[in-house]
Amino acid sequence: MKIAKVLLPMILLAFSATHALAECQIADAKLEEAIRKRPEFHGPANRQTVRDLRSLRDAAFTLWSYGRQDECERLVGTIRQLVSGPRMDTLGGNDEDDAEAQIDAKQPQAARGLVKGERDRKGAKPLVSIEDLAPGMRADEIIGAEVRSSDDKIVGEVRNIVFGTKDRRDYAIVASGGFFTPGKDSIVVPIRSLKVSQERVSFFLPMPETEVKAIPLMPDQGYGWLSDEVWRDRNDKLFAAR
């Protein structure tokens, strides 16, 4: 009888917790179904829209996993509205001052070069060439990672990666204006030239911060430079082993 008195509350508590976690039904947004069926989500021009919607869905899952069911439900409701409403590129305001204020909120908390790292501290582990890294890294471990110069100053963050060029030269697109910038000013870094901390937190360029400033910016946001072998050769030589 005593065991039953102890087990019953535990079972009820477990049932309540399971029920609470089940309240936010992320699948109800039917996002992947909409992406598959609706033409406005298809084609290269709409990839950013799809990425944005999936980011919102991932955020809803994060809220759900932390037990924030009400916030999760509200976000799922927003996703449903975006999926079923007008095209997303027709939404939002057109007030330029307001847009600039929103962009300013994304500017780096620490400007490029102002924050020194910990490489000069006693006991700092040697960096690893990305080609020698084992096991390898996933794309989601690379995108968003901070990038530092050889003298351990912030250069930017990895905003995108390019794989599968015909000549097998893969690239990391690094936002060069500082950590967590909008990413319009970017440099093109051959992945093979990068080194990574053993904790896999930061990537390092083979040049000091003063030389990084001389690296030309990515010439276009449409990645037309990928077919310009002359530009790529000139760019890649700047990162050659030193």
Helices and strands as residue ranges (DSSP letters): H 2-21, G 26-29, H 31-37, G 39-41, G 44-46, H 47-65, H 69-84, G 88-90, H 96-104, E 128-129, G 130-132, H 139-142, E 146-148, E 154-162, E 171-175, E 186-190, G 191-193, E 195-196, E 202-204, H 209-212, G 224-227, H 229-237
